[in-house]
Amino acid sequence: MKKALSLLAVALLSMGAIAINAIPQEKSTEMSDVLDVTMTNIEGHQVDLNSYRGKAVLIVNVASACGYTPQYAGLQSLHERYAGEGLAVLGFPSNDFGGQEPGTNAEIVEFCEKNYGVGFDMFSKIGVKGGNKVPLYDSLTSGATHPESPGEVEWNFEKFLVSRDGKILARFRSAVEPESREMISAIEAALGS
């Protein structure tokens, strides 16, 4: 049984996602809660991410001048489709990859509203890798919180799906579209739990 689940995990990895619920749960008691952090929203107000507890949370590092920037439309669509069922989409602008988010917070808001009608929660620009990485991304990329898929964020628009109780359920690389079959399935499963 464990071998079959390991093969399933390898298949999910090749599709760009790793789902904890596809892997034996022995380690789940060791994983820490990624919502135990306070972040600054794009308007400059402190937000305790514990305020999202009870919702499935999709955390995405975003950028305005990236080849993946059109994924804002898919993220907004997910927000519109699933917010009423308990999904919170959180965008975290970052300039860590190719200088693709050079704008100020005000410029980012204007860009997102004008081009994609973004209505989901956006946060201040942060570092998501290396020495500038904020504690939220330390937690998201740590082997302690997600033993099946640790490691640095590789590019803009990586997506982390977090359970209603603050545990990482899945990690999707940049190329995985927000409205892909893999993401929709994972989100619907998270909302049903």
N, C-alpha and C positions, 0 to 999 in steps of 0.2 A: 504493500500500500504506500509506504513512504517513498519507494522508488518511483511509483507512478506519479505521486505528487511532485517529486523532484523533477521529473520529466515535464510535467505541466508547468512548473515554474520556469524551466528553461525555454519552453515554448512561449510563455508570456513575456519573458525577457526579450526574445527575438522579435516580438511584436511591439516592444517599446514600453511594456508595463510589467510591473511585478506586483502581484496582489498577495497580501498576507493571508487572506482567507483561502488561498490555493496551496498553502504550505502548512505543515503541522504546527500547531499552536503552542508547543512546549515553551517557547521563548516569550510568549506574549506577556507573561507576568513581569518580565525584566524590562520591557519597553517603557520609556517614560512618556509623559504627556507633553505634546508639542504646543498646547494652548496656554501653558503656564508662562506667559511672557507678555509684556506691555510694549506696544509699538506706537509710532506716531502716524496718524492718518494724513492724507494729503493736504488737509486744511490746517495741520499743525497741532491737532488735539491728541492727547494720549488715549490709547484704546487698549484695555485689558482684553487680550484675545480669549480669556475665559468667558467673555460675554457671548461668544459664539458656541459655547458648550451646549449640547443638545441639538446642534445642527451638524450636518455633514459639511465639511469645509474644503473648498478647492483653492489651494494656495499656488499662485503663479508668479514667477519673476517675468516682468513685461518690459518692453522697449518700443519706442516710437519709430525707429528707423531701421528695422530688422526685416529680413525676408519673411519672418514669421509674424510680423505685426498684424496682418489681416486676421490672425486668430482672435484678435479682440472681438470681432463680429461673432465668432462661435462662442466665446466666453459670455458675451452679452446674451446670446440666444439661450445658453444654459441657465443664466441668471433668470431670464424671463420665464423659461419653461419650468424650472424646479425650485425657485425661491419659495413659493407657496407651500412646497412639500418639505422645506427645511434645508435647502442647499444655500450656502453662503460662498460666493466667489470673492476672493481677495486678491487684488493686484498689487504687486510690489515692484515698482520701477527700479531698474538697476542699469548702471552704465558700465558694468564689468566686462561686457563682451563687445569688443570692437568700437567702443565709444558710441553705441547705438541708442543711448538715452541721454543726450547731452543737455536737455532742457531743464528748466526749473520746475518745481512742483506746479506752479500756476500754468506754465506752458504745457505740461503734461496733461493737466485737466482740460485745458482748451482743446488740445489735439484729440484727446479721447472722446470728448463730447461732440465735437464738430464732425469727426470722421467715422465714429463708430457708435455714437449714442450711448456710451458706457454709463450704466446706472449702478453697477455693482461697486462694492467698497474698494477704494484705492487708498494706498498708503504712501508715505514719503519715500523718496528715492533712498535706496539702501545698497550695501555691499552684500553679495550672496556667495562670494568665494574668497579664498585666500585670507590675507591679514585684515581686510576690511569687512569680513563676514559678520553679520549681526547674530546674536544668540538664537533667534528663530531659525536661521539657516544652519547654524551649528547643530541644532537639534534635528532639523529635517534631514540632514546629510550624515548623521552619526549612525554608526553601527549599533549603538545602544538603543536608538529609537526605531531603527528599521534595519535589522540585521540582514534581511534578504537583498537590500539594494542601497548600501551606504556609498558615500563618495561625493565629491564635489559636483555642483551643478555644472553641466557642460556647456550650456548656451542659454539664450533667452527663451522664455516660454516653456520651461520645464514645469510640470504640474504635479502637485502632491495632493492626494485625496486623503483627508483626515476624517476619522469616525466621529460620531456624536460625542464620544468620550475622550477625544484628543489623541487617538492612536493613528499612526500612518497605516492606511489600507493599501495604497498603491502609489507608484511613482511612474509618471509618463514623461518620456523624453520629448524634446521640442517638436519633432516631426509628427507626433501623434496629435491629430486635429481634435479640438474640443468636442466636436459632435461625432467623432468616430464611434464605431460600434463598441470598441474596447472601453472607451471612456463612458459612454452612455450606460453600458452594462454595469460598470463599476459604481457609477453614481447611483443608479437605480437600486443596486444591491445595498449600498450604504444608506440610502434613504429608507429602505425597507426594514433595516435592522433596528 
